[in-house]
Amino acid sequence: MDLDADLILSNNLPYRQTCKLLEMACYQWVLKSEKTERAKMRDTSFRYLNKLADISISLSSEDDLMTLLRKILEEGQNIA
């Protein structure tokens, strides 16, 4: 269930039912938060992998050792 809904509690609900509703709401919130965090991490990983591939292509085409070392240093600083 991927629902965004307000949790409406009533004074007439038994204590155990109120606790169970709150527990379920917290559980759903945690699941949604974890899902969002995993998606962010996945996007970040893909961006880093694409950047690494671009750097690899750039470095493999370089013939001059000093220029190659300079590029490695610059990209290492960018990543860090």
PDB file with SEQRES, HELIX, SHEET and CRYST1 records, atoms N, CA, C and O in Angstrom:
SEQRES   1 A   80  MET ASP LEU ASP ALA ASP LEU ILE LEU SER ASN ASN LEU          
SEQRES   2 A   80  PRO TYR ARG GLN THR CYS LYS LEU LEU GLU MET ALA CYS          
SEQRES   3 A   80  TYR GLN TRP VAL LEU LYS SER GLU LYS THR GLU ARG ALA          
SEQRES   4 A   80  LYS MET ARG ASP THR SER PHE ARG TYR LEU ASN LYS LEU          
SEQRES   5 A   80  ALA ASP ILE SER ILE SER LEU SER SER GLU ASP ASP LEU          
SEQRES   6 A   80  MET THR LEU LEU ARG LYS ILE LEU GLU GLU GLY GLN ASN          
SEQRES   7 A   80  ILE ALA                                                      
HELIX    1 AA1 TYR A   15  SER A   60  1                                  46    
HELIX    2 AA2 LEU A   65  ILE A   79  1                                  15    
CRYST1    1.000    1.000    1.000  90.00  90.00  90.00 P 1           1          
ATOM      1  N   MET A   1       0.838  -1.183   0.000  1.00  0.00           N  
ATOM      2  CA  MET A   1       0.000   0.000   0.000  1.00  0.00           C  
ATOM      3  C   MET A   1       0.879   1.241   0.000  1.00  0.00           C  
ATOM      4  O   MET A   1       1.704   1.439   0.892  1.00  0.00           O  
ATOM      5  N   ASP A   2       0.690   2.053  -0.998  1.00  0.00           N  
ATOM      6  CA  ASP A   2       1.424   3.310  -1.051  1.00  0.00           C  
ATOM      7  C   ASP A   2       0.417   4.445  -0.956  1.00  0.00           C  
ATOM      8  O   ASP A   2       0.139   5.135  -1.936  1.00  0.00           O  
ATOM      9  N   LEU A   3      -0.120   4.621   0.237  1.00  0.00           N  
ATOM     10  CA  LEU A   3      -1.160   5.616   0.449  1.00  0.00           C  
ATOM     11  C   LEU A   3      -0.653   6.729   1.346  1.00  0.00           C  
ATOM     12  O   LEU A   3       0.069   6.496   2.315  1.00  0.00           O  
ATOM     13  N   ASP A   4      -1.043   7.920   1.005  1.00  0.00           N  
ATOM     14  CA  ASP A   4      -0.809   9.051   1.891  1.00  0.00           C  
ATOM     15  C   ASP A   4      -2.170   9.419   2.472  1.00  0.00           C  
ATOM     16  O   ASP A   4      -3.041   9.922   1.763  1.00  0.00           O  
ATOM     17  N   ALA A   5      -2.340   9.171   3.737  1.00  0.00           N  
ATOM     18  CA  ALA A   5      -3.630   9.437   4.362  1.00  0.00           C  
ATOM     19  C   ALA A   5      -3.405   9.931   5.778  1.00  0.00           C  
ATOM     20  O   ALA A   5      -2.393   9.631   6.411  1.00  0.00           O  
ATOM     21  N   ASP A   6      -4.355  10.682   6.250  1.00  0.00           N  
ATOM     22  CA  ASP A   6      -4.307  11.126   7.635  1.00  0.00           C  
ATOM     23  C   ASP A   6      -4.771   9.986   8.528  1.00  0.00           C  
ATOM     24  O   ASP A   6      -5.669   9.224   8.168  1.00  0.00           O  
ATOM     25  N   LEU A   7      -4.170   9.881   9.656  1.00  0.00           N  
ATOM     26  CA  LEU A   7      -4.588   8.900  10.654  1.00  0.00           C  
ATOM     27  C   LEU A   7      -5.549   9.602  11.592  1.00  0.00           C  
ATOM     28  O   LEU A   7      -5.173  10.529  12.310  1.00  0.00           O  
ATOM     29  N   ILE A   8      -6.779   9.156  11.579  1.00  0.00           N  
ATOM     30  CA  ILE A   8      -7.808   9.778  12.406  1.00  0.00           C  
ATOM     31  C   ILE A   8      -8.098   8.860  13.582  1.00  0.00           C  
ATOM     32  O   ILE A   8      -8.538   7.723  13.414  1.00  0.00           O  
ATOM     33  N   LEU A   9      -7.847   9.369  14.748  1.00  0.00           N  
ATOM     34  CA  LEU A   9      -8.100   8.620  15.973  1.00  0.00           C  
ATOM     35  C   LEU A   9      -9.294   9.229  16.690  1.00  0.00           C  
ATOM     36  O   LEU A   9      -9.549  10.431  16.619  1.00  0.00           O  
ATOM     37  N   SER A  10     -10.005   8.368  17.373  1.00  0.00           N  
ATOM     38  CA  SER A  10     -11.191   8.813  18.088  1.00  0.00           C  
ATOM     39  C   SER A  10     -11.025   8.524  19.576  1.00  0.00           C  
ATOM     40  O   SER A  10     -10.309   7.602  19.967  1.00  0.00           O  
ATOM     41  N   ASN A  11     -11.687   9.315  20.386  1.00  0.00           N  
ATOM     42  CA  ASN A  11     -11.684   9.066  21.831  1.00  0.00           C  
ATOM     43  C   ASN A  11     -12.422   7.781  22.169  1.00  0.00           C  
ATOM     44  O   ASN A  11     -12.241   7.227  23.254  1.00  0.00           O  
ATOM     45  N   ASN A  12     -13.250   7.304  21.250  1.00  0.00           N  
ATOM     46  CA  ASN A  12     -14.066   6.117  21.509  1.00  0.00           C  
ATOM     47  C   ASN A  12     -13.324   4.812  21.220  1.00  0.00           C  
ATOM     48  O   ASN A  12     -13.820   3.734  21.548  1.00  0.00           O  
ATOM     49  N   LEU A  13     -12.141   4.900  20.611  1.00  0.00           N  
ATOM     50  CA  LEU A  13     -11.407   3.682  20.290  1.00  0.00           C  
ATOM     51  C   LEU A  13     -10.801   3.079  21.554  1.00  0.00           C  
ATOM     52  O   LEU A  13     -10.343   3.801  22.439  1.00  0.00           O  
ATOM     53  N   PRO A  14     -10.805   1.755  21.627  1.00  0.00           N  
ATOM     54  CA  PRO A  14     -10.119   1.108  22.753  1.00  0.00           C  
ATOM     55  C   PRO A  14      -8.627   1.397  22.702  1.00  0.00           C  
ATOM     56  O   PRO A  14      -8.062   1.642  21.636  1.00  0.00           O  
ATOM     57  N   TYR A  15      -8.004   1.364  23.865  1.00  0.00           N  
ATOM     58  CA  TYR A  15      -6.578   1.672  23.993  1.00  0.00           C  
ATOM     59  C   TYR A  15      -5.731   0.793  23.074  1.00  0.00           C  
ATOM     60  O   TYR A  15      -4.844   1.295  22.384  1.00  0.00           O  
ATOM     61  N   ARG A  16      -5.999  -0.522  23.057  1.00  0.00           N  
ATOM     62  CA  ARG A  16      -5.191  -1.450  22.246  1.00  0.00           C  
ATOM     63  C   ARG A  16      -5.332  -1.140  20.761  1.00  0.00           C  
ATOM     64  O   ARG A  16      -4.352  -1.217  20.020  1.00  0.00           O  
ATOM     65  N   GLN A  17      -6.514  -0.798  20.326  1.00  0.00           N  
ATOM     66  CA  GLN A  17      -6.732  -0.483  18.909  1.00  0.00           C  
ATOM     67  C   GLN A  17      -6.010   0.813  18.536  1.00  0.00           C  
ATOM     68  O   GLN A  17      -5.428   0.911  17.456  1.00  0.00           O  
ATOM     69  N   THR A  18      -6.046   1.791  19.415  1.00  0.00           N  
ATOM     70  CA  THR A  18      -5.331   3.041  19.181  1.00  0.00           C  
ATOM     71  C   THR A  18      -3.827   2.786  19.066  1.00  0.00           C  
ATOM     72  O   THR A  18      -3.167   3.319  18.175  1.00  0.00           O  
ATOM     73  N   CYS A  19      -3.297   1.973  19.969  1.00  0.00           N  
ATOM     74  CA  CYS A  19      -1.870   1.635  19.926  1.00  0.00           C  
ATOM     75  C   CYS A  19      -1.523   0.905  18.637  1.00  0.00           C  
ATOM     76  O   CYS A  19      -0.490   1.181  18.028  1.00  0.00           O  
ATOM     77  N   LYS A  20      -2.372  -0.021  18.218  1.00  0.00           N  
ATOM     78  CA  LYS A  20      -2.116  -0.786  16.996  1.00  0.00           C  
ATOM     79  C   LYS A  20      -2.143   0.132  15.772  1.00  0.00           C  
ATOM     80  O   LYS A  20      -1.301  -0.003  14.883  1.00  0.00           O  
ATOM     81  N   LEU A  21      -3.079   1.045  15.716  1.00  0.00           N  
ATOM     82  CA  LEU A  21      -3.135   1.998  14.605  1.00  0.00           C  
ATOM     83  C   LEU A  21      -1.888   2.872  14.550  1.00  0.00           C  
ATOM     84  O   LEU A  21      -1.338   3.116  13.477  1.00  0.00           O  
ATOM     85  N   LEU A  22      -1.445   3.343  15.719  1.00  0.00           N  
ATOM     86  CA  LEU A  22      -0.228   4.151  15.768  1.00  0.00           C  
ATOM     87  C   LEU A  22       0.994   3.330  15.358  1.00  0.00           C  
ATOM     88  O   LEU A  22       1.866   3.822  14.642  1.00  0.00           O  
ATOM     89  N   GLU A  23       1.054   2.085  15.811  1.00  0.00           N  
ATOM     90  CA  GLU A  23       2.161   1.208  15.435  1.00  0.00           C  
ATOM     91  C   GLU A  23       2.184   0.977  13.924  1.00  0.00           C  
ATOM     92  O   GLU A  23       3.247   1.035  13.307  1.00  0.00           O  
ATOM     93  N   MET A  24       1.044   0.721  13.335  1.00  0.00           N  
ATOM     94  CA  MET A  24       0.969   0.494  11.888  1.00  0.00           C  
ATOM     95  C   MET A  24       1.359   1.754  11.117  1.00  0.00           C  
ATOM     96  O   MET A  24       2.039   1.674  10.094  1.00  0.00           O  
ATOM     97  N   ALA A  25       0.930   2.910  11.605  1.00  0.00           N  
ATOM     98  CA  ALA A  25       1.271   4.170  10.948  1.00  0.00           C  
ATOM     99  C   ALA A  25       2.777   4.407  10.995  1.00  0.00           C  
ATOM    100  O   ALA A  25       3.374   4.828  10.004  1.00  0.00           O  
ATOM    101  N   CYS A  26       3.383   4.141  12.135  1.00  0.00           N  
ATOM    102  CA  CYS A  26       4.836   4.300  12.264  1.00  0.00           C  
ATOM    103  C   CYS A  26       5.576   3.336  11.356  1.00  0.00           C  
ATOM    104  O   CYS A  26       6.565   3.711  10.727  1.00  0.00           O  
ATOM    105  N   TYR A  27       5.108   2.107  11.283  1.00  0.00           N  
ATOM    106  CA  TYR A  27       5.722   1.094  10.429  1.00  0.00           C  
ATOM    107  C   TYR A  27       5.656   1.529   8.963  1.00  0.00           C  
ATOM    108  O   TYR A  27       6.645   1.418   8.239  1.00  0.00           O  
ATOM    109  N   GLN A  28       4.515   2.015   8.533  1.00  0.00           N  
ATOM    110  CA  GLN A  28       4.363   2.474   7.152  1.00  0.00           C  
ATOM    111  C   GLN A  28       5.274   3.669   6.869  1.00  0.00           C  
ATOM    112  O   GLN A  28       5.854   3.769   5.787  1.00  0.00           O  
ATOM    113  N   TRP A  29       5.399   4.572   7.841  1.00  0.00           N  
ATOM    114  CA  TRP A  29       6.265   5.728   7.668  1.00  0.00           C  
ATOM    115  C   TRP A  29       7.721   5.296   7.513  1.00  0.00           C  
ATOM    116  O   TRP A  29       8.443   5.819   6.664  1.00  0.00           O  
ATOM    117  N   VAL A  30       8.147   4.335   8.341  1.00  0.00           N  
ATOM    118  CA  VAL A  30       9.522   3.829   8.263  1.00  0.00           C  
ATOM    119  C   VAL A  30       9.761   3.182   6.913  1.00  0.00           C  
ATOM    120  O   VAL A  30      10.791   3.432   6.285  1.00  0.00           O  
ATOM    121  N   LEU A  31       8.831   2.354   6.452  1.00  0.00           N  
ATOM    122  CA  LEU A  31       8.979   1.706   5.140  1.00  0.00           C  
ATOM    123  C   LEU A  31       9.107   2.729   4.024  1.00  0.00           C  
ATOM    124  O   LEU A  31       9.952   2.596   3.139  1.00  0.00           O  
ATOM    125  N   LYS A  32       8.269   3.739   4.072  1.00  0.00           N  
ATOM    126  CA  LYS A  32       8.305   4.768   3.038  1.00  0.00           C  
ATOM    127  C   LYS A  32       9.619   5.550   3.092  1.00  0.00           C  
ATOM    128  O   LYS A  32      10.193   5.871   2.051  1.00  0.00           O  
ATOM    129  N   SER A  33      10.094   5.857   4.293  1.00  0.00           N  
ATOM    130  CA  SER A  33      11.358   6.576   4.445  1.00  0.00           C  
ATOM    131  C   SER A  33      12.523   5.755   3.913  1.00  0.00           C  
ATOM    132  O   SER A  33      13.400   6.280   3.227  1.00  0.00           O  
ATOM    133  N   GLU A  34      12.530   4.458   4.235  1.00  0.00           N  
ATOM    134  CA  GLU A  34      13.597   3.582   3.749  1.00  0.00           C  
ATOM    135  C   GLU A  34      13.565   3.462   2.229  1.00  0.00           C  
ATOM    136  O   GLU A  34      14.614   3.448   1.585  1.00  0.00           O  
ATOM    137  N   LYS A  35      12.377   3.377   1.658  1.00  0.00           N  
ATOM    138  CA  LYS A  35      12.236   3.281   0.208  1.00  0.00           C  
ATOM    139  C   LYS A  35      12.784   4.541  -0.465  1.00  0.00           C  
ATOM    140  O   LYS A  35      13.483   4.457  -1.475  1.00  0.00           O  
ATOM    141  N   THR A  36      12.466   5.696   0.093  1.00  0.00           N  
ATOM    142  CA  THR A  36      12.963   6.960  -0.440  1.00  0.00           C  
ATOM    143  C   THR A  36      14.479   7.040  -0.340  1.00  0.00           C  
ATOM    144  O   THR A  36      15.145   7.484  -1.275  1.00  0.00           O  
ATOM    145  N   GLU A  37      15.021   6.612   0.790  1.00  0.00           N  
ATOM    146  CA  GLU A  37      16.477   6.648   0.995  1.00  0.00           C  
ATOM    147  C   GLU A  37      17.186   5.704   0.023  1.00  0.00           C  
ATOM    148  O   GLU A  37      18.227   6.056  -0.533  1.00  0.00           O  
ATOM    149  N   ARG A  38      16.633   4.511  -0.183  1.00  0.00           N  
ATOM    150  CA  ARG A  38      17.229   3.567  -1.142  1.00  0.00           C  
ATOM    151  C   ARG A  38      17.215   4.136  -2.555  1.00  0.00           C  
ATOM    152  O   ARG A  38      18.178   3.962  -3.302  1.00  0.00           O  
ATOM    153  N   ALA A  39      16.142   4.808  -2.923  1.00  0.00           N  
ATOM    154  CA  ALA A  39      16.062   5.411  -4.251  1.00  0.00           C  
ATOM    155  C   ALA A  39      17.119   6.499  -4.414  1.00  0.00           C  
ATOM    156  O   ALA A  39      17.746   6.598  -5.468  1.00  0.00           O  
ATOM    157  N   LYS A  40      17.321   7.310  -3.385  1.00  0.00           N  
ATOM    158  CA  LYS A  40      18.354   8.350  -3.432  1.00  0.00           C  
ATOM    159  C   LYS A  40      19.744   7.736  -3.575  1.00  0.00           C  
ATOM    160  O   LYS A  40      20.562   8.204  -4.367  1.00  0.00           O  
ATOM    161  N   MET A  41      19.999   6.680  -2.798  1.00  0.00           N  
ATOM    162  CA  MET A  41      21.303   6.027  -2.856  1.00  0.00           C  
ATOM    163  C   MET A  41      21.536   5.400  -4.234  1.00  0.00           C  
ATOM    164  O   MET A  41      22.642   5.464  -4.769  1.00  0.00           O  
ATOM    165  N   ARG A  42      20.493   4.796  -4.804  1.00  0.00           N  
ATOM    166  CA  ARG A  42      20.601   4.190  -6.130  1.00  0.00           C  
ATOM    167  C   ARG A  42      20.903   5.255  -7.183  1.00  0.00           C  
ATOM    168  O   ARG A  42      21.753   5.049  -8.049  1.00  0.00           O  
ATOM    169  N   ASP A  43      20.216   6.380  -7.110  1.00  0.00           N  
ATOM    170  CA  ASP A  43      20.467   7.468  -8.060  1.00  0.00           C  
ATOM    171  C   ASP A  43      21.885   7.997  -7.926  1.00  0.00           C  
ATOM    172  O   ASP A  43      22.554   8.256  -8.927  1.00  0.00           O  
ATOM    173  N   THR A  44      22.343   8.158  -6.695  1.00  0.00           N  
ATOM    174  CA  THR A  44      23.707   8.636  -6.453  1.00  0.00           C  
ATOM    175  C   THR A  44      24.725   7.639  -7.000  1.00  0.00           C  
ATOM    176  O   THR A  44      25.715   8.036  -7.615  1.00  0.00           O  
ATOM    177  N   SER A  45      24.488   6.361  -6.782  1.00  0.00           N  
ATOM    178  CA  SER A  45      25.401   5.328  -7.281  1.00  0.00           C  
ATOM    179  C   SER A  45      25.479   5.357  -8.800  1.00  0.00           C  
ATOM    180  O   SER A  45      26.568   5.253  -9.365  1.00  0.00           O  
ATOM    181  N   PHE A  46      24.342   5.498  -9.464  1.00  0.00           N  
ATOM    182  CA  PHE A  46      24.336   5.562 -10.923  1.00  0.00           C  
ATOM    183  C   PHE A  46      25.090   6.785 -11.432  1.00  0.00           C  
ATOM    184  O   PHE A  46      25.812   6.709 -12.426  1.00  0.00           O  
ATOM    185  N   ARG A  47      24.917   7.914 -10.744  1.00  0.00           N  
ATOM    186  CA  ARG A  47      25.644   9.121 -11.157  1.00  0.00           C  
ATOM    187  C   ARG A  47      27.147   8.925 -11.011  1.00  0.00           C  
ATOM    188  O   ARG A  47      27.915   9.309 -11.894  1.00  0.00           O  
ATOM    189  N   TYR A  48      27.569   8.325  -9.894  1.00  0.00           N  
ATOM    190  CA  TYR A  48      29.002   8.068  -9.688  1.00  0.00           C  
ATOM    191  C   TYR A  48      29.549   7.090 -10.720  1.00  0.00           C  
ATOM    192  O   TYR A  48      30.655   7.282 -11.227  1.00  0.00           O  
ATOM    193  N   LEU A  49      28.791   6.047 -11.036  1.00  0.00           N  
ATOM    194  CA  LEU A  49      29.251   5.080 -12.032  1.00  0.00           C  
ATOM    195  C   LEU A  49      29.371   5.721 -13.414  1.00  0.00           C  
ATOM    196  O   LEU A  49      30.331   5.461 -14.139  1.00  0.00           O  
ATOM    197  N   ASN A  50      28.412   6.546 -13.773  1.00  0.00           N  
ATOM    198  CA  ASN A  50      28.480   7.248 -15.060  1.00  0.00           C  
ATOM    199  C   ASN A  50      29.672   8.192 -15.100  1.00  0.00           C  
ATOM    200  O   ASN A  50      30.370   8.277 -16.111  1.00  0.00           O  
ATOM    201  N   LYS A  51      29.903   8.898 -14.007  1.00  0.00           N  
ATOM    202  CA  LYS A  51      31.052   9.806 -13.923  1.00  0.00           C  
ATOM    203  C   LYS A  51      32.356   9.017 -14.033  1.00  0.00           C  
ATOM    204  O   LYS A  51      33.281   9.441 -14.726  1.00  0.00           O  
ATOM    205  N   LEU A  52      32.431   7.880 -13.358  1.00  0.00           N  
ATOM    206  CA  LEU A  52      33.621   7.038 -13.410  1.00  0.00           C  
ATOM    207  C   LEU A  52      33.867   6.526 -14.825  1.00  0.00           C  
ATOM    208  O   LEU A  52      35.011   6.472 -15.278  1.00  0.00           O  
ATOM    209  N   ALA A  53      32.804   6.151 -15.520  1.00  0.00           N  
ATOM    210  CA  ALA A  53      32.948   5.695 -16.902  1.00  0.00           C  
ATOM    211  C   ALA A  53      33.461   6.827 -17.787  1.00  0.00           C  
ATOM    212  O   ALA A  53      34.336   6.612 -18.626  1.00  0.00           O  
ATOM    213  N   ASP A  54      32.921   8.030 -17.602  1.00  0.00           N  
ATOM    214  CA  ASP A  54      33.389   9.186 -18.371  1.00  0.00           C  
ATOM    215  C   ASP A  54      34.871   9.468 -18.103  1.00  0.00           C  
ATOM    216  O   ASP A  54      35.636   9.748 -19.025  1.00  0.00           O  
ATOM    217  N   ILE A  55      35.259   9.390 -16.837  1.00  0.00           N  
ATOM    218  CA  ILE A  55      36.661   9.619 -16.470  1.00  0.00           C  
ATOM    219  C   ILE A  55      37.551   8.555 -17.111  1.00  0.00           C  
ATOM    220  O   ILE A  55      38.618   8.869 -17.639  1.00  0.00           O  
ATOM    221  N   SER A  56      37.115   7.312 -17.065  1.00  0.00           N  
ATOM    222  CA  SER A  56      37.902   6.221 -17.656  1.00  0.00           C  
ATOM    223  C   SER A  56      38.121   6.433 -19.138  1.00  0.00           C  
ATOM    224  O   SER A  56      39.227   6.228 -19.639  1.00  0.00           O  
ATOM    225  N   ILE A  57      37.084   6.841 -19.842  1.00  0.00           N  
ATOM    226  CA  ILE A  57      37.212   7.101 -21.284  1.00  0.00           C  
ATOM    227  C   ILE A  57      38.180   8.251 -21.520  1.00  0.00           C  
ATOM    228  O   ILE A  57      39.036   8.180 -22.401  1.00  0.00           O  
ATOM    229  N   SER A  58      38.041   9.306 -20.731  1.00  0.00           N  
ATOM    230  CA  SER A  58      38.922  10.465 -20.876  1.00  0.00           C  
ATOM    231  C   SER A  58      40.377  10.087 -20.613  1.00  0.00           C  
ATOM    232  O   SER A  58      41.273  10.498 -21.350  1.00  0.00           O  
ATOM    233  N   LEU A  59      40.608   9.305 -19.564  1.00  0.00           N  
ATOM    234  CA  LEU A  59      41.976   8.942 -19.208  1.00  0.00           C  
ATOM    235  C   LEU A  59      42.596   7.979 -20.218  1.00  0.00           C  
ATOM    236  O   LEU A  59      43.793   8.053 -20.496  1.00  0.00           O  
ATOM    237  N   SER A  60      41.793   7.086 -20.760  1.00  0.00           N  
ATOM    238  CA  SER A  60      42.343   6.104 -21.693  1.00  0.00           C  
ATOM    239  C   SER A  60      42.757   6.738 -23.018  1.00  0.00           C  
ATOM    240  O   SER A  60      43.541   6.158 -23.768  1.00  0.00           O  
ATOM    241  N   SER A  61      42.236   7.922 -23.304  1.00  0.00           N  
ATOM    242  CA  SER A  61      42.588   8.588 -24.558  1.00  0.00           C  
ATOM    243  C   SER A  61      43.801   9.514 -24.411  1.00  0.00           C  
ATOM    244  O   SER A  61      44.261  10.097 -25.393  1.00  0.00           O  
ATOM    245  N   GLU A  62      44.312   9.647 -23.190  1.00  0.00           N  
ATOM    246  CA  GLU A  62      45.431  10.571 -22.940  1.00  0.00           C  
ATOM    247  C   GLU A  62      46.773   9.860 -23.144  1.00  0.00           C  
ATOM    248  O   GLU A  62      47.004   8.775 -22.609  1.00  0.00           O  
ATOM    249  N   ASP A  63      47.654  10.494 -23.931  1.00  0.00           N  
ATOM    250  CA  ASP A  63      48.966   9.914 -24.216  1.00  0.00           C  
ATOM    251  C   ASP A  63      50.076  10.523 -23.366  1.00  0.00           C  
ATOM    252  O   ASP A  63      51.065   9.854 -23.067  1.00  0.00           O  
ATOM    253  N   ASP A  64      49.923  11.764 -22.983  1.00  0.00           N  
ATOM    254  CA  ASP A  64      50.963  12.464 -22.224  1.00  0.00           C  
ATOM    255  C   ASP A  64      50.847  12.104 -20.744  1.00  0.00           C  
ATOM    256  O   ASP A  64      49.793  12.292 -20.137  1.00  0.00           O  
ATOM    257  N   LEU A  65      51.932  11.588 -20.168  1.00  0.00           N  
ATOM    258  CA  LEU A  65      51.925  11.126 -18.791  1.00  0.00           C  
ATOM    259  C   LEU A  65      51.596  12.241 -17.798  1.00  0.00           C  
ATOM    260  O   LEU A  65      50.801  12.026 -16.882  1.00  0.00           O  
ATOM    261  N   MET A  66      52.186  13.421 -17.957  1.00  0.00           N  
ATOM    262  CA  MET A  66      51.934  14.520 -17.014  1.00  0.00           C  
ATOM    263  C   MET A  66      50.480  14.978 -17.082  1.00  0.00           C  
ATOM    264  O   MET A  66      49.862  15.250 -16.053  1.00  0.00           O  
ATOM    265  N   THR A  67      49.944  15.061 -18.279  1.00  0.00           N  
ATOM    266  CA  THR A  67      48.538  15.444 -18.426  1.00  0.00           C  
ATOM    267  C   THR A  67      47.636  14.371 -17.813  1.00  0.00           C  
ATOM    268  O   THR A  67      46.645  14.686 -17.155  1.00  0.00           O  
ATOM    269  N   LEU A  68      47.988  13.106 -18.035  1.00  0.00           N  
ATOM    270  CA  LEU A  68      47.229  11.996 -17.466  1.00  0.00           C  
ATOM    271  C   LEU A  68      47.240  12.065 -15.936  1.00  0.00           C  
ATOM    272  O   LEU A  68      46.191  11.922 -15.308  1.00  0.00           O  
ATOM    273  N   LEU A  69      48.397  12.279 -15.338  1.00  0.00           N  
ATOM    274  CA  LEU A  69      48.499  12.367 -13.889  1.00  0.00           C  
ATOM    275  C   LEU A  69      47.722  13.569 -13.344  1.00  0.00           C  
ATOM    276  O   LEU A  69      47.092  13.483 -12.290  1.00  0.00           O  
ATOM    277  N   ARG A  70      47.773  14.687 -14.070  1.00  0.00           N  
ATOM    278  CA  ARG A  70      47.031  15.884 -13.660  1.00  0.00           C  
ATOM    279  C   ARG A  70      45.520  15.596 -13.683  1.00  0.00           C  
ATOM    280  O   ARG A  70      44.794  15.980 -12.766  1.00  0.00           O  
ATOM    281  N   LYS A  71      45.061  14.915 -14.741  1.00  0.00           N  
ATOM    282  CA  LYS A  71      43.635  14.592 -14.834  1.00  0.00           C  
ATOM    283  C   LYS A  71      43.215  13.636 -13.712  1.00  0.00           C  
ATOM    284  O   LYS A  71      42.142  13.787 -13.128  1.00  0.00           O  
ATOM    285  N   ILE A  72      44.072  12.654 -13.416  1.00  0.00           N  
ATOM    286  CA  ILE A  72      43.767  11.721 -12.341  1.00  0.00           C  
ATOM    287  C   ILE A  72      43.656  12.468 -11.019  1.00  0.00           C  
ATOM    288  O   ILE A  72      42.736  12.215 -10.242  1.00  0.00           O  
ATOM    289  N   LEU A  73      44.576  13.381 -10.759  1.00  0.00           N  
ATOM    290  CA  LEU A  73      44.546  14.161  -9.528  1.00  0.00           C  
ATOM    291  C   LEU A  73      43.295  15.038  -9.460  1.00  0.00           C  
ATOM    292  O   LEU A  73      42.629  15.080  -8.426  1.00  0.00           O  
ATOM    293  N   GLU A  74      42.971  15.733 -10.541  1.00  0.00           N  
ATOM    294  CA  GLU A  74      41.804  16.609 -10.568  1.00  0.00           C  
ATOM    295  C   GLU A  74      40.513  15.825 -10.344  1.00  0.00           C  
ATOM    296  O   GLU A  74      39.666  16.229  -9.548  1.00  0.00           O  
ATOM    297  N   GLU A  75      40.370  14.716 -11.042  1.00  0.00           N  
ATOM    298  CA  GLU A  75      39.134  13.937 -10.907  1.00  0.00           C  
ATOM    299  C   GLU A  75      39.044  13.278  -9.528  1.00  0.00           C  
ATOM    300  O   GLU A  75      37.954  13.142  -8.972  1.00  0.00           O  
ATOM    301  N   GLY A  76      40.176  12.875  -8.986  1.00  0.00           N  
ATOM    302  CA  GLY A  76      40.179  12.336  -7.633  1.00  0.00           C  
ATOM    303  C   GLY A  76      39.711  13.376  -6.624  1.00  0.00           C  
ATOM    304  O   GLY A  76      38.951  13.068  -5.705  1.00  0.00           O  
ATOM    305  N   GLN A  77      40.175  14.616  -6.806  1.00  0.00           N  
ATOM    306  CA  GLN A  77      39.720  15.698  -5.913  1.00  0.00           C  
ATOM    307  C   GLN A  77      38.238  15.991  -6.105  1.00  0.00           C  
ATOM    308  O   GLN A  77      37.525  16.266  -5.140  1.00  0.00           O  
ATOM    309  N   ASN A  78      37.777  15.931  -7.347  1.00  0.00           N  
ATOM    310  CA  ASN A  78      36.343  16.165  -7.609  1.00  0.00           C  
ATOM    311  C   ASN A  78      35.463  15.115  -6.937  1.00  0.00           C  
ATOM    312  O   ASN A  78      34.412  15.434  -6.381  1.00  0.00           O  
ATOM    313  N   ILE A  79      35.904  13.862  -6.996  1.00  0.00           N  
ATOM    314  CA  ILE A  79      35.140  12.776  -6.406  1.00  0.00           C  
ATOM    315  C   ILE A  79      35.134  12.887  -4.889  1.00  0.00           C  
ATOM    316  O   ILE A  79      34.106  12.695  -4.239  1.00  0.00           O  
ATOM    317  N   ALA A  80      36.316  13.207  -4.332  1.00  0.00           N  
ATOM    318  CA  ALA A  80      36.423  13.302  -2.871  1.00  0.00           C  
ATOM    319  C   ALA A  80      35.680  14.520  -2.373  1.00  0.00           C  
ATOM    320  O   ALA A  80      35.650  14.776  -1.170  1.00  0.00           O  
TER     321      ALA A  80                                                      
END                                                                             
